[in-house]
Amino acid sequence: MAVPLGILHLLAAGLCYSAWAIRPSGLWDKDAYGAITLLCFLAGAVCAIALVVTVAPPTVRRAMGAWWVAPPLILSAIAVTRWTSGG
């Protein structure tokens, strides 16, 4: 389960990086704000999937350490911060 979770974590990290890298040109740049919102939403969805994969099956919980829950929580907090900060 480490490989799929690692891929999900890298995907969420890439989405968060892309959301933070976008700089709107001004208040009128609705396309950039829409892209930031979409990337943050997708990062949150990927983090939710990673959390479900980590927490739901009891065998995965026992085999994987508790630290596997930290990356999705941290990345979702980063995505929510970017989403609420606007641009």
C-alpha positions in Angstrom: 0.0 0.0 0.0 3.0 2.3 0.3 3.3 2.8 -3.5 -0.3 3.9 -4.1 -0.3 6.1 -1.1 3.1 7.6 -2.1 1.6 8.3 -5.6 -1.5 9.9 -4.1 0.7 12.1 -1.7 2.9 13.2 -4.6 -0.1 14.0 -6.7 -1.6 16.1 -3.9 1.7 17.8 -3.3 1.9 18.7 -7.0 -1.6 20.1 -7.0 -0.8 22.2 -4.0 2.4 23.5 -5.5 0.5 24.4 -8.7 -2.1 26.2 -6.7 0.5 28.2 -4.9 2.5 28.9 -8.1 -0.4 30.6 -9.9 -0.4 34.3 -9.5 -3.4 36.2 -10.7 -2.7 39.4 -12.7 -5.4 41.4 -10.8 -8.8 41.2 -9.3 -10.2 40.9 -12.8 -8.3 37.6 -13.5 -11.2 35.2 -12.9 -9.4 32.4 -14.8 -6.5 32.3 -12.4 -8.8 32.4 -9.4 -10.9 29.5 -10.9 -7.7 27.5 -11.5 -6.6 28.0 -7.9 -10.0 26.9 -6.7 -10.0 23.8 -8.9 -6.5 22.8 -8.0 -7.3 23.2 -4.3 -10.5 21.2 -4.6 -8.6 18.4 -6.5 -5.8 18.4 -3.9 -8.5 18.0 -1.1 -10.2 15.2 -3.0 -6.9 13.3 -3.5 -6.0 13.8 0.2 -9.5 12.5 1.2 -8.9 9.4 -1.0 -5.5 8.9 0.6 -7.0 9.2 4.1 -9.7 6.7 3.3 -7.1 4.2 1.9 -5.0 4.7 5.0 -7.6 4.6 7.7 -10.5 2.5 6.4 -9.0 -1.0 6.1 -7.8 -2.3 9.4 -5.1 -4.3 7.8 -3.6 -1.2 6.3 -3.8 0.6 9.6 -1.9 -2.2 11.3 0.7 -2.6 8.6 1.4 1.1 8.0 2.6 3.4 10.7 0.5 6.3 12.0 2.7 8.8 10.2 1.0 7.9 6.9 -2.0 10.0 8.0 0.2 13.1 8.4 0.9 13.9 4.7 -2.8 14.1 3.6 -3.7 16.2 6.6 -0.8 18.6 6.0 -1.5 18.9 2.3 -5.2 19.4 2.8 -4.4 22.2 5.3 -2.1 23.8 2.7 -4.8 23.5 0.0 -7.5 25.0 2.3 -5.1 27.8 3.3 -4.5 28.7 -0.4 -8.2 28.4 -1.2 -9.2 30.7 1.5 -6.4 33.2 1.0 -7.7 33.8 -2.5 -4.7 35.1 -4.5 
